[in-house]
Protein backbone atom coordinates (compact mmCIF):
# COMPACT_ATOMS: atom_id res chain seq x y z
CA UNK A 1 0.00 0.00 0.00
CA UNK A 2 1.15 3.59 -0.58
CA UNK A 3 0.79 4.59 3.09
CA UNK A 4 0.65 2.60 6.32
CA UNK A 5 0.06 4.10 9.73
CA UNK A 6 1.18 2.66 13.08
CA UNK A 7 -0.74 3.69 16.20
CA UNK A 8 1.78 2.57 18.83
CA UNK A 9 5.52 2.27 19.23
CA UNK A 10 6.39 -1.35 18.56
CA UNK A 11 3.58 -1.97 16.06
CA UNK A 12 4.68 -4.17 13.15
CA UNK A 13 3.52 -3.78 9.56
CA UNK A 14 4.40 -6.50 7.07
CA UNK A 15 5.40 -5.31 3.61
CA UNK A 16 5.72 -7.62 0.62
CA UNK A 17 7.47 -7.09 -2.70
CA UNK A 18 6.26 -8.83 -5.85
CA UNK A 19 9.17 -9.23 -8.29
CA UNK A 20 8.34 -9.86 -11.95
CA UNK A 21 10.06 -9.83 -15.31
CA UNK A 22 9.13 -7.49 -18.18
CA UNK A 23 6.35 -9.86 -19.20
CA UNK A 24 4.80 -9.80 -15.76
CA UNK A 25 5.86 -13.28 -14.77
CA UNK A 26 6.72 -13.68 -11.07
CA UNK A 27 10.40 -14.34 -10.43
CA UNK A 28 11.12 -16.96 -7.83
CA UNK A 29 14.25 -16.81 -5.69
CA UNK A 30 15.01 -13.08 -6.03
CA UNK A 31 16.42 -11.61 -2.83
CA UNK A 32 15.14 -8.07 -2.15
CA UNK A 33 16.97 -5.68 0.18
CA UNK A 34 14.82 -3.64 2.57
CA UNK A 35 15.73 -0.29 4.16
CA UNK A 36 14.03 2.66 5.84
CA UNK A 37 14.94 6.31 5.45
CA UNK A 38 14.85 7.11 9.17
CA UNK A 39 15.51 4.27 11.61
CA UNK A 40 14.38 6.41 14.56
CA UNK A 41 10.88 6.30 13.07
CA UNK A 42 10.85 2.71 11.80
CA UNK A 43 13.18 -0.20 11.19
CA UNK A 44 12.72 -3.04 8.73
CA UNK A 45 13.83 -6.66 8.76
CA UNK A 46 15.09 -8.82 5.90
CA UNK A 47 11.56 -10.17 5.28
CA UNK A 48 9.92 -6.72 5.04
CA UNK A 49 8.54 -6.52 8.58
CA UNK A 50 8.54 -2.82 9.53
CA UNK A 51 8.57 -1.99 13.26
CA UNK A 52 7.51 1.45 14.53
CA UNK A 53 10.28 3.03 16.64
CA UNK A 54 9.14 6.64 17.15
CA UNK A 55 6.60 9.21 15.96
CA UNK A 56 7.07 10.65 12.49
CA UNK A 57 7.11 9.47 8.90
CA UNK A 58 9.70 7.79 6.72
CA UNK A 59 10.08 5.80 3.51
CA UNK A 60 10.37 2.05 3.17
CA UNK A 61 12.54 1.02 0.22
CA UNK A 62 12.99 -2.36 -1.41
CA UNK A 63 15.82 -2.95 -3.92
CA UNK A 64 16.34 -5.84 -6.31
CA UNK A 65 19.33 -5.34 -8.56
CA UNK A 66 18.80 -1.95 -10.20
CA UNK A 67 15.08 -1.90 -9.47
CA UNK A 68 13.81 0.24 -6.59
CA UNK A 69 10.32 0.57 -5.12
CA UNK A 70 9.31 2.78 -2.19
CA UNK A 71 6.41 3.22 0.16
CA UNK A 72 5.78 5.55 3.07
CA UNK A 73 4.96 4.77 6.67
CA UNK A 74 3.52 7.16 9.24
CA UNK A 75 3.91 6.48 12.95
CA UNK A 76 1.26 8.43 14.84
CA UNK A 77 0.67 7.23 18.37
CA UNK A 78 -2.90 7.04 19.62
CA UNK A 79 -3.71 7.56 23.28
CA UNK A 80 -4.95 4.27 24.73
CA UNK A 81 -4.69 5.13 28.44
CA UNK A 82 -3.71 7.81 30.94
CA UNK A 83 -1.71 7.36 34.15
CA UNK A 84 -2.07 10.02 36.85
CA UNK A 85 0.54 10.18 39.61
CA UNK A 86 2.73 12.44 41.68
CA UNK A 87 5.98 13.63 40.11
CA UNK A 88 7.81 10.75 41.81
CA UNK A 89 5.36 8.17 40.48
CA UNK A 90 3.00 7.61 43.43
CA UNK A 91 -0.42 6.40 42.22
CA UNK A 92 -2.15 7.25 45.53
CA UNK A 93 -1.19 10.41 47.40
CA UNK A 94 -1.70 12.05 50.78
CA UNK A 95 -1.40 15.83 51.03
CA UNK A 96 -1.37 18.13 54.02
CA UNK A 97 -4.12 20.65 54.53
CA UNK A 98 -3.05 23.87 52.82
CA UNK A 99 -0.05 22.27 51.10
CA UNK A 100 0.35 22.16 47.29
CA UNK A 101 1.41 19.04 45.38
CA UNK A 102 2.26 18.88 41.66
CA UNK A 103 0.60 15.99 39.83
CA UNK A 104 1.41 14.66 36.37
CA UNK A 105 -0.59 12.87 33.69
CA UNK A 106 1.11 10.57 31.18
CA UNK A 107 -0.64 9.48 28.00
CA UNK A 108 0.24 5.95 26.86
CA UNK A 109 -0.28 4.16 23.56
CA UNK A 110 -1.62 0.61 23.25
CA UNK A 111 1.83 -0.85 24.00
CA UNK A 112 2.49 1.31 27.06
CA UNK A 113 4.81 3.85 25.45
CA UNK A 114 4.48 7.52 26.41
CA UNK A 115 2.62 9.69 23.90
CA UNK A 116 3.83 13.27 23.66
CA UNK A 117 0.86 15.58 24.21
CA UNK A 118 0.14 19.24 24.92
CA UNK A 119 -1.66 18.85 28.23
CA UNK A 120 -4.47 17.28 30.21
CA UNK A 121 -7.88 18.46 31.38
CA UNK A 122 -7.84 18.14 35.19
CA UNK A 123 -10.76 17.54 37.54
CA UNK A 124 -11.23 16.77 41.25
CA UNK A 125 -14.46 15.10 42.32
CA UNK A 126 -14.81 16.97 45.64
CA UNK A 127 -13.50 20.51 45.51
CA UNK A 128 -14.23 21.03 49.22
CA UNK A 129 -11.50 18.49 50.00
CA UNK A 130 -8.88 19.83 47.57
CA UNK A 131 -8.39 22.46 44.89
CA UNK A 132 -6.88 21.59 41.51
CA UNK A 133 -5.65 24.08 38.94
CA UNK A 134 -5.25 23.73 35.17
CA UNK A 135 -1.60 22.69 35.47
CA UNK A 136 -2.27 19.79 37.84
CA UNK A 137 -1.27 21.47 41.12
CA UNK A 138 -3.33 19.96 43.95
CA UNK A 139 -3.86 21.91 47.19
CA UNK A 140 -5.44 20.35 50.27
CA UNK A 141 -8.41 22.25 51.68
CA UNK A 142 -10.09 20.06 54.27
CA UNK A 143 -9.45 16.61 55.69
CA UNK A 144 -11.07 13.94 53.57
CA UNK A 145 -10.77 11.76 50.49
CA UNK A 146 -11.49 12.36 46.82
CA UNK A 147 -10.43 11.36 43.31
CA UNK A 148 -8.48 13.38 40.76
CA UNK A 149 -8.88 12.67 37.05
CA UNK A 150 -6.97 13.77 33.96
CA UNK A 151 -8.41 13.50 30.45
CA UNK A 152 -6.29 13.39 27.28
CA UNK A 153 -7.68 12.78 23.78
CA UNK A 154 -10.84 11.16 25.12
CA UNK A 155 -9.05 8.86 27.59
CA UNK A 156 -9.03 9.37 31.36
CA UNK A 157 -6.84 8.32 34.27
CA UNK A 158 -7.65 8.50 37.97
CA UNK A 159 -5.74 9.11 41.22
CA UNK A 160 -7.15 8.63 44.75
CA UNK A 161 -6.13 11.39 47.14
CA UNK A 162 -6.31 11.94 50.90
CA UNK A 163 -6.05 15.29 52.69
CA UNK A 164 -4.97 15.26 56.34
CA UNK A 165 -5.10 18.07 58.89
CA UNK A 166 -1.88 19.70 60.03
CA UNK A 167 -1.20 21.27 63.39
CA UNK A 168 -0.35 24.95 62.98
CA UNK A 169 -0.42 25.95 66.62
CA UNK A 170 0.02 24.47 70.12
CA UNK A 171 -1.81 26.00 73.11
CA UNK A 172 -1.04 25.13 76.72
CA UNK A 173 -4.20 23.87 78.41
CA UNK A 174 -2.99 22.64 81.80
CA UNK A 175 0.13 21.86 83.80
CA UNK A 176 1.98 25.18 83.65
CA UNK A 177 4.03 26.58 86.55
CA UNK A 178 4.60 23.28 88.37
CA UNK A 179 7.64 22.36 90.45
CA UNK A 180 8.94 19.03 91.67
CA UNK A 181 12.07 17.56 93.22
CA UNK A 182 14.68 16.13 90.88
CA UNK A 183 13.72 12.63 89.82
CA UNK A 184 10.07 13.08 90.80
CA UNK A 185 7.11 13.34 88.47
CA UNK A 186 5.15 16.56 88.28
CA UNK A 187 1.86 16.51 90.18
CA UNK A 188 -0.20 17.07 87.04
CA UNK A 189 0.33 16.12 83.41
CA UNK A 190 1.13 18.88 80.94
CA UNK A 191 -1.74 19.19 78.45
CA UNK A 192 -1.62 21.03 75.14
CA UNK A 193 -4.12 21.48 72.36
CA UNK A 194 -3.05 21.24 68.69
CA UNK A 195 -5.12 23.34 66.30
CA UNK A 196 -5.19 24.03 62.55
CA UNK A 197 -4.55 27.38 60.95
CA UNK A 198 -8.30 27.99 61.26
CA UNK A 199 -8.27 27.20 64.98
CA UNK A 200 -9.88 23.77 64.62
CA UNK A 201 -8.59 20.85 66.75
CA UNK A 202 -6.37 18.30 65.00
CA UNK A 203 -6.99 14.84 66.49
CA UNK A 204 -4.55 11.93 66.58
CA UNK A 205 -1.42 14.05 66.39
CA UNK A 206 1.81 13.06 68.12
CA UNK A 207 3.20 15.83 70.34
CA UNK A 208 6.82 15.62 71.44
CA UNK A 209 7.79 17.38 74.68
CA UNK A 210 11.29 18.50 75.61
CA UNK A 211 12.58 20.70 78.38
CA UNK A 212 14.00 24.14 77.75
CA UNK A 213 17.78 23.97 78.12
CA UNK A 214 18.86 24.53 81.72
CA UNK A 215 15.37 24.52 83.23
CA UNK A 216 14.80 20.81 83.80
CA UNK A 217 16.48 17.46 83.61
C-alpha positions as CSV (number, residue, x, y, z in Angstrom):
1,X,0.0,0.0,0.0
2,X,1.2,3.6,-0.6
3,X,0.8,4.6,3.1
4,X,0.7,2.6,6.3
5,X,0.1,4.1,9.7
6,X,1.2,2.7,13.1
7,X,-0.7,3.7,16.2
8,X,1.8,2.6,18.8
9,X,5.5,2.3,19.2
10,X,6.4,-1.4,18.6
11,X,3.6,-2.0,16.1
12,X,4.7,-4.2,13.2
13,X,3.5,-3.8,9.6
14,X,4.4,-6.5,7.1
15,X,5.4,-5.3,3.6
16,X,5.7,-7.6,0.6
17,X,7.5,-7.1,-2.7
18,X,6.3,-8.8,-5.9
19,X,9.2,-9.2,-8.3
20,X,8.3,-9.9,-12.0
21,X,10.1,-9.8,-15.3
22,X,9.1,-7.5,-18.2
23,X,6.4,-9.9,-19.2
24,X,4.8,-9.8,-15.8
25,X,5.9,-13.3,-14.8
26,X,6.7,-13.7,-11.1
27,X,10.4,-14.3,-10.4
28,X,11.1,-17.0,-7.8
29,X,14.3,-16.8,-5.7
30,X,15.0,-13.1,-6.0
31,X,16.4,-11.6,-2.8
32,X,15.1,-8.1,-2.1
33,X,17.0,-5.7,0.2
34,X,14.8,-3.6,2.6
35,X,15.7,-0.3,4.2
36,X,14.0,2.7,5.8
37,X,14.9,6.3,5.5
38,X,14.9,7.1,9.2
39,X,15.5,4.3,11.6
40,X,14.4,6.4,14.6
41,X,10.9,6.3,13.1
42,X,10.8,2.7,11.8
43,X,13.2,-0.2,11.2
44,X,12.7,-3.0,8.7
45,X,13.8,-6.7,8.8
46,X,15.1,-8.8,5.9
47,X,11.6,-10.2,5.3
48,X,9.9,-6.7,5.0
49,X,8.5,-6.5,8.6
50,X,8.5,-2.8,9.5
51,X,8.6,-2.0,13.3
52,X,7.5,1.4,14.5
53,X,10.3,3.0,16.6
54,X,9.1,6.6,17.2
55,X,6.6,9.2,16.0
56,X,7.1,10.7,12.5
57,X,7.1,9.5,8.9
58,X,9.7,7.8,6.7
59,X,10.1,5.8,3.5
60,X,10.4,2.1,3.2
61,X,12.5,1.0,0.2
62,X,13.0,-2.4,-1.4
63,X,15.8,-3.0,-3.9
64,X,16.3,-5.8,-6.3
65,X,19.3,-5.3,-8.6
66,X,18.8,-2.0,-10.2
67,X,15.1,-1.9,-9.5
68,X,13.8,0.2,-6.6
69,X,10.3,0.6,-5.1
70,X,9.3,2.8,-2.2
71,X,6.4,3.2,0.2
72,X,5.8,5.6,3.1
73,X,5.0,4.8,6.7
74,X,3.5,7.2,9.2
75,X,3.9,6.5,13.0
76,X,1.3,8.4,14.8
77,X,0.7,7.2,18.4
78,X,-2.9,7.0,19.6
79,X,-3.7,7.6,23.3
80,X,-5.0,4.3,24.7
81,X,-4.7,5.1,28.4
82,X,-3.7,7.8,30.9
83,X,-1.7,7.4,34.1
84,X,-2.1,10.0,36.9
85,X,0.5,10.2,39.6
86,X,2.7,12.4,41.7
87,X,6.0,13.6,40.1
88,X,7.8,10.7,41.8
89,X,5.4,8.2,40.5
90,X,3.0,7.6,43.4
91,X,-0.4,6.4,42.2
92,X,-2.2,7.3,45.5
93,X,-1.2,10.4,47.4
94,X,-1.7,12.1,50.8
95,X,-1.4,15.8,51.0
96,X,-1.4,18.1,54.0
97,X,-4.1,20.6,54.5
98,X,-3.1,23.9,52.8
99,X,0.0,22.3,51.1
100,X,0.3,22.2,47.3
101,X,1.4,19.0,45.4
102,X,2.3,18.9,41.7
103,X,0.6,16.0,39.8
104,X,1.4,14.7,36.4
105,X,-0.6,12.9,33.7
106,X,1.1,10.6,31.2
107,X,-0.6,9.5,28.0
108,X,0.2,5.9,26.9
109,X,-0.3,4.2,23.6
110,X,-1.6,0.6,23.2
111,X,1.8,-0.9,24.0
112,X,2.5,1.3,27.1
113,X,4.8,3.9,25.5
114,X,4.5,7.5,26.4
115,X,2.6,9.7,23.9
116,X,3.8,13.3,23.7
117,X,0.9,15.6,24.2
118,X,0.1,19.2,24.9
119,X,-1.7,18.9,28.2
120,X,-4.5,17.3,30.2
121,X,-7.9,18.5,31.4
122,X,-7.8,18.1,35.2
123,X,-10.8,17.5,37.5
124,X,-11.2,16.8,41.2
125,X,-14.5,15.1,42.3
126,X,-14.8,17.0,45.6
127,X,-13.5,20.5,45.5
128,X,-14.2,21.0,49.2
129,X,-11.5,18.5,50.0
130,X,-8.9,19.8,47.6
131,X,-8.4,22.5,44.9
132,X,-6.9,21.6,41.5
133,X,-5.6,24.1,38.9
134,X,-5.3,23.7,35.2
135,X,-1.6,22.7,35.5
136,X,-2.3,19.8,37.8
137,X,-1.3,21.5,41.1
138,X,-3.3,20.0,43.9
139,X,-3.9,21.9,47.2
140,X,-5.4,20.4,50.3
141,X,-8.4,22.3,51.7
142,X,-10.1,20.1,54.3
143,X,-9.5,16.6,55.7
144,X,-11.1,13.9,53.6
145,X,-10.8,11.8,50.5
146,X,-11.5,12.4,46.8
147,X,-10.4,11.4,43.3
148,X,-8.5,13.4,40.8
149,X,-8.9,12.7,37.1
150,X,-7.0,13.8,34.0
151,X,-8.4,13.5,30.4
152,X,-6.3,13.4,27.3
153,X,-7.7,12.8,23.8
154,X,-10.8,11.2,25.1
155,X,-9.1,8.9,27.6
156,X,-9.0,9.4,31.4
157,X,-6.8,8.3,34.3
158,X,-7.7,8.5,38.0
159,X,-5.7,9.1,41.2
160,X,-7.1,8.6,44.7
161,X,-6.1,11.4,47.1
162,X,-6.3,11.9,50.9
163,X,-6.0,15.3,52.7
164,X,-5.0,15.3,56.3
165,X,-5.1,18.1,58.9
166,X,-1.9,19.7,60.0
167,X,-1.2,21.3,63.4
168,X,-0.4,24.9,63.0
169,X,-0.4,26.0,66.6
170,X,0.0,24.5,70.1
171,X,-1.8,26.0,73.1
172,X,-1.0,25.1,76.7
173,X,-4.2,23.9,78.4
174,X,-3.0,22.6,81.8
175,X,0.1,21.9,83.8
176,X,2.0,25.2,83.7
177,X,4.0,26.6,86.6
178,X,4.6,23.3,88.4
179,X,7.6,22.4,90.4
180,X,8.9,19.0,91.7
181,X,12.1,17.6,93.2
182,X,14.7,16.1,90.9
183,X,13.7,12.6,89.8
184,X,10.1,13.1,90.8
185,X,7.1,13.3,88.5
186,X,5.2,16.6,88.3
187,X,1.9,16.5,90.2
188,X,-0.2,17.1,87.0
189,X,0.3,16.1,83.4
190,X,1.1,18.9,80.9
191,X,-1.7,19.2,78.5
192,X,-1.6,21.0,75.1
193,X,-4.1,21.5,72.4
194,X,-3.1,21.2,68.7
195,X,-5.1,23.3,66.3
196,X,-5.2,24.0,62.6
197,X,-4.5,27.4,60.9
198,X,-8.3,28.0,61.3
199,X,-8.3,27.2,65.0
200,X,-9.9,23.8,64.6
201,X,-8.6,20.9,66.7
202,X,-6.4,18.3,65.0
203,X,-7.0,14.8,66.5
204,X,-4.5,11.9,66.6
205,X,-1.4,14.0,66.4
206,X,1.8,13.1,68.1
207,X,3.2,15.8,70.3
208,X,6.8,15.6,71.4
209,X,7.8,17.4,74.7
210,X,11.3,18.5,75.6
211,X,12.6,20.7,78.4
212,X,14.0,24.1,77.8
213,X,17.8,24.0,78.1
214,X,18.9,24.5,81.7
215,X,15.4,24.5,83.2
216,X,14.8,20.8,83.8
217,X,16.5,17.5,83.6
